[in-house]
Amino acid sequence: MPEVVLPRLGTVAAWRAEARRLAQAGVPAESVVWRVGAGAADLFADQPVPVAGPARQIRLSREAVGSLETALCHADPERFGRAYGLLLRLADGSLRWGDRSDPALRKLLAQEKMVRREIHKMHAFVRFRELPSEGSRRAFAAWFEPDHPVEEAAAPFFARRFGDMDWAIVTPEVTARFVAGQLDFALTEERTAPPADGTEELWRTYYANIFNPARLMVKAMQSEMPKRYWKNLPEAELIPGLIRGAAERAAEMQAAAPTEPPARTAAVARQRAAAGGPPAAGDGSAPGTLVEAKTAAEGCRRCGLWANATQVVFGEGPATARMMIVGEQPGDREDLAGRPFVGPAGQLFDEEAAAAGLDRGSVYVTNAVKHFKFAPRGKRRIHQKPDAGEVTACRWWLDLERDLVRPRLIVAMGATALASLTGSGAGILKRRGAVERLDDGTPLFVTVHPSYILRLPDEAARVEERRRFRDDLQAARQLLERLD
């Protein structure tokens, strides 16, 4: 019985080459013994491959290849034989990819999931320590102990993320080195962790500040941060003490919390909005022009969104525009630029509006909410949906824009815009393409927001939705022509 000895480095590529050669020679799965050996050479380099059956041409889907090769990074010694057997059965059509009723395929898919989780944990729990460096690039090293041989699969992530520095990730078996932009792997010679540095205290400070005692679920925390990783995490030494003091800290947080519930806060915001009147200083009279309205909006304090936003993002366009486009709220780029629809969603809108025969310069574009609502995540600001109180508070400004522009047709893009204009954003996909009437009789055309299209994960779906969005804008343009 032939034995294939795969190298510890480049194991997946070596298995792929040997499996192809064996399949083409017709060697059945039960006739091959696989194992991994450090520095092993190709078994068949010095001997011919025995022909034992019909040759098979291997043609698999990209999904199947990815899953097979990912599962080969599991520690199970039977993984190579199992993958080769599945390869042959998939090639001759006796097995359909994804058939979880097959025990071997079900086992492989389960191991693929475990490997992907291990790669994710390596990405999350590697802790670099700075080393002395003589060159212009800073140097770092880290020690990590994976349960599965995932070093070669996980390391490219660090090369992309930390490409401006030199680093090494040492595991008990493999060392990944990234020097001067080149990623290399070698068998580990010195199995020691790098010395501690000043970042240890930073990790502890960071973790102590993000630990929320009011939401402590020990089992869930240990599922996300298994104990086997703790010995190499500087912040892990804080965990027992944080858990012991969680109840007391949670009680302190509760005692310091506002006594007025969020529902009451939203109700107060709605009452203030219903009372009318601009929030800016002055005699309380409404601005008479769009320029005056934009200036007044810069001092808006009707809700709390102004506190974290860079600036108000008011509408823009001619005061005599026959069509008003209402979006949901500014995004990150709009918040920085102070103009509506200049980010990715705005660019998509511009492209499809032009294709539909709409000139952006002739329409008035604005948002239902004028300040950017977001949650910080590292250096990024992640869009957050405005709540009902914030939408209601900002409706005063949208109503003012409608009064000043007096458009013949309004186009609502997205559920927030629809809720601001009609009182409800529910069922937007069912209402899409319909024409509704507002309280003053103004026709309202309903469509989706461009950001909805950008968020679709499937490329084919995005292409189709862009076409439908273009058709919606074209239908709105044709409706406006009929109204004239």
N, C-alpha and C positions, 0 to 999 in steps of 0.2 A: 504493500500500500504506500503510495507516494506521500511524502511529507513536505509541506511548504513552510519554510521558516521566513517570516516577515521581519524586516528591521524595525526597531523601536521608533526611529525617526522616519517619517514618510510612510507610515504603516498603511494608511488608506490608499495612497497612490500605488504602493506596491501590491496591495490586495487587488486593486482594480486591474492592474496589468496581468497579474497571474490568473485572476478569474477569467479574463477575456481569453487568454491563451488556453486555459483548461477547457473552457466552453467550446472554443473553436476546434479543439482536439477531441471533443466528445467524451471527456472524462466525467463520469457521474459524481454527484456530491458525496455519496457514501464511500467513495474510493480515495478521498483526500483527507489528510490530517493537516490541520493548520496550527501554527503556534508563532509566537513572537520571540525573537532573540536579538539582543543588542548587537548591532553591527552585522546582522545576517545578510547573506548574499542571496541572489535569486536561485531558487532550487534548480531550475531548469537551464541554468546558464551552461552547464557542462554535460547535460544529458538530454536526449530527445524526450518530448512529451508523449507518453503512450496513448495511442488511439484506442478508446474503449467503447465508442458508440457514435451516433450521428453528430456531426458538427452543428453547432447552434450559432446563429447570428444574433447578437445582443442589441435590441432596440427597446429602450425604456423611456418613459416620460421623464421630464425634468424633476417632477415631484418625487417619483420613485427613486431616481438616482440620489437626490438630496437626502431622502430619508434613509436609504441604505447606507450611504457613506457617513451620515451623522451617527447612526446606530453603531457603526464600527468603532466609534470612540468610547464605547462602553467597556467596562472592565471584564465582562463575561468572557471566559476563554472559548466558549462555544459560538461566539458571534460570527466568526469568519465562515465557519462551515454552514451556519444557518443562513447567512446572507448569500453564500454561493448556491445553496440549494434553492432558495427563493428566486435567485437570478435565473436559474435554469428553468424553473417552472413558469416564471413570467415570460421567458423567451419563447417557450413552446406552446403558450396559451392555455396551460392547464390551471393557471391561477390568475385571477384578476386583481390588479393592484387596488388596495383599500378594503379587500374582503376580510373583515375582522373575525369571521367565523373560522378562518384558518389559524390554527394555534401558533404556527411558526411566524406568520405575518403579524399576528396580534402581539406576540412576544417582541418582535423587532420594533414595532411602532411604540410599544411601551418603553423599550430601552432608548429609542430616539428621544422620547419625551424627557426621560431622566437625564440624557446627555445635554439636551438643550437647557434644562434647569441647572445642571452643573456649570455650563458655560456662563449662564446668567449670574450664578453665584460667584464665579471667579471674577467676572466684570465688576460685581458689587463689592466684593470683600478683599480685593487686593489692596494693600496699604503700602505705598511707596515711602521709602526713607532716603533722604538726600545723602549723596556721597561726595567726598572732595573731588573737584574736577579741575583739570589744568587748562582745558580748552574753553571756547566761548559758549559751548552748550553745557547746561546743567546736567548732572548725572544722578540717577536714582536707582534703587534696587528694592525688590520686594520678595518675600517668602510666602509661598502658598502651597497648601496640601490638598489637591483634588482627590476625590474618590474614584474618578475615571480619567483615563488618559486624554484630556481635552486641551492640552497646552497649545498644540498647533492650530486647533480650531478657534481657540479663544484669543490668542495673542494678536491677530490682525486688528481687532477692536482697539487695543491699546496703541498700536502703531498709528492708526488714524487719529486717535484722540490726543496723543501726546507726541506728535511728530516733531515738535520743536525741542525735544530733549532726548538725551541718551538714557536708556534704562535697561534693567534686566529683571526678569521674573524667574525666580529659582523655585523649582518643585523637587521633591525627592528623586525624580527620575530624569526630568528634562529641564534645561535652562533656555529660556527665550531671551535673546539679546537684540536690542534695537540701537544701533550705533550709526550716526551720520546718515540717518534715513534708510538704513538697510536692516531688515529683520532676518535673523538667523536663529537656528536651533542647534543645541548640542546636548549630549548626555551630561547630566549633572555630576560634577566631580567633588565639589565641596558642599555638603548638605548643612549649611548654617544660615541662619537668618541675619540680615544686615543689622548693624547697631542702631539703636533708637536715636531719633533726632527731635527737633523742636516741633515737628508736625504732630507728634503723639498728643501733646497737650491741646492742640487745635482740634483734633478729632474728638477728644473728650469734651471739650467745651461745646463744640457743635452738637454732639449727641445729647448732652445734658439740656441744651436749649430747645431741641426739637422733640424731646420726650414729652408726650402728653399723658399725664397720669389719669386724666378723666376718661381716656379711651383705652386704657390698658387691658389687653387680652393676652395673657402670657402664652397660651398655646399658639395663638396666631402669630405672635412675635417670634416664638421659637421656630415656627414653620418657615417664616421669612428669613430669620437669622439663626439657623441651627447651631446648637451648642458646639458642634465639632469645629466650627470656625472661630469660636470665641478666643481661643488661646493666642491667635495671631491678630486680633483686633484690639487696638489700644482702648477704644471706648467700651469694650465688653466688660472691663473691670468695674464699670459704674453700674451695670445692670442690676446686680443683686440689691444694692442700696437704693436704687431708684424704684425697684419693685416694692421693697419694704416700706418706703415712704410715700407710695402712690396714693393711698387712701387719705392721708393727712393733707397732701398737696392738692388733691382733687377737692377736698372740703374747703380749703383756702380759696381756690379758684371760684368755687360756687358762691362763697360768701362775698367775693369781690365783684361778681357778675352784676350787670344792670338788673334792676328789679322789673323794668318794663319789658314784657315779652316781645319778640320780633313781630308777631301779628298785630300788636298794638302800635308798634312803630310804623308799620306799613299803613295801618288805618289812619294814623295821624297825618302821614304824608299825603294820603288820598284826600283827606279833609282840607288840608292846606291848599292842595292843587285845585280842588273844586271851588275854593274861595276866590281864585283868580288873582290877578295883579302880578306885576313883574317883581322879581326878588332884588333887583338892583336899587341902589340908592336913588332918591329923587322924590317926585311928587306922587309916584305910583301910577301914572298914566302910561299906557302901552306905547312902545316906540311906533313911529309913523312910517319908517322906511326899513328896508332890509339892513342897511348899514347901521342904523341906530339899534336895530334888534340884535345884530351881532355884537355890537359894543356892550349892550346891556347884558347879553348872555355871558360875557366874560366874567361877570360878577355873580353868576347864578349860584345859589346855595339852597336850592329847593330840595335836594337830597344830598347824601354824603359822597357821591362819586367824584365831585370836584376835588376832594382832598388829596387823592392819589394820582389823578390824571395830570398830564403835562399842561393841557390847555383845553378850552372848549372847542369843539369841532362843529361849527355852524354850517348851514346849508350854503350852496353857491349856485349861481345861475342868474339869468335875466329875470327882473321883476315882472316882466310881461310874459313869462314862459307859459305856454298852453298846457304843458305836461309837467307834473311833479313826480319825481322818483323818490320813494321813501324806503330807505334801508333800515337796518336794525340798530347798530351802534358803531362808533368808530373802532378800528382795530389799532394795532401797535403803530403802524406807519402813519395812519391818519392822526393819531394822537400826537406824534412827533412833528408832523407837517402842518397840522392845524387845518387840513382840508379833507372833505369827504371823498371816499372811493379812490384812493391813490395806492392802496395796497394790492395784494394778489387778487382779492375778490373784485376790487375796482378795475383792475386791468382786464380781468375776464369780462366784466360788464362792458367796458369800453369796446373790446373786440367784438362781442356779440351784438352790441347796440349798433355799431357801425355796419356789421353784416346785415342787420335787420333794417337798415336805412334810417336809423335814428342819429341825429347829430347831438352829441352831449352838450355842445355849446348853446343849444337852443332849448334845453330842458333845465329844470331846477332840480338839483339832487340834494338830498338831505337824509338825516337819520332820525328814527323815533326817539333815540336817546343821544344826547350831545357829548357825553363824557365817556371815556374808555374805562370799562370795568374789567379788571384782570386779577389774576393770582400770580405772584412771583414764583418762578421755578428756576433757581440758579440765576443766570444772566438773562433768562427769557421772561416775558410777561405773557401768560396764557389767558386767552379770552375767557371771560365768564359771562353767562347770560344774565341780563338785568332782571331783577325781580319785579313783581307787579307794582309795588310802591314806587320804584324808581321810574318805571315806564309811565305811571300815572303822573308823577311829579313833573316829568319832562314834557308831558303832552301840551302844557301851556305854551311852550315854545313852538311846537309843531302846529298848533292851532293858529298861533300868531303868523307863522310863515304862510299858512293857507290863506289867512285873511289878507296878507300883503300881496301875495302872488295871484291869488284867485285863479288857479289852473282849471282848464276845462276837463282834464282827466288826471287822476292820481293812480300811480302804479305802486302797489304794496309788495315789497320783496322780502319775504320771510315772515315767520310767525310773530315776532316782536312788533314789526311794522303793522301787521294786520291787527294785532291786539290793541295797539295804540290808536288806530284809526276806527276800529269797529267795536272794541271792547272785548274781543275774543280772537285768539290766534289758533284755536283748535281746528283740526281737520284741514290744515292748509293744503295737503296734497289732493284732497277731494275738492277743495274750493279753487284749486289752481286752474287758471284759464277762464274763470267765471268773471262776470261783471256784476258788482254789487253797488248799492246806492248808499251814500253816507247821509247823515241827518239833514244836511243842507241840500241834498239832491245831487251832489257831485258824483259822477260815476267812478268806481274804484275797480281797477283791474288787478287780479291776484296772481302772483307767481312766486317762485322760490327765490331765496337769496343766493347769489353766486358762491358764497362760502359753502353752501350745501353741496354744490357740484365738486368743489375742490376737496371736500372731505370724503368723497366716495372712494373706497379702496380699489375698486376694479376699473381698469383703464377703459374697457369697452363701455361700462356703465357711465363713466365720465363723458365719453364722446357722445353717447346717446343723450344724456341730460343736457349737454351744451347745445345740441341740436334743438331739443325741446325748448330750452330757455330762449334761444334765438327766435324760434317760432312764436313764443309768447310775446317777445318784444315787438316782433313784426305785427302780430295781431293787435297789440296796444296801439302801434302807430296807425294801423288801418282804422281802428275805432276812432282815434282822434281826428282823422281825416273826415270820417262820416259825421262826427259831431260838429265840425266846422261847416 
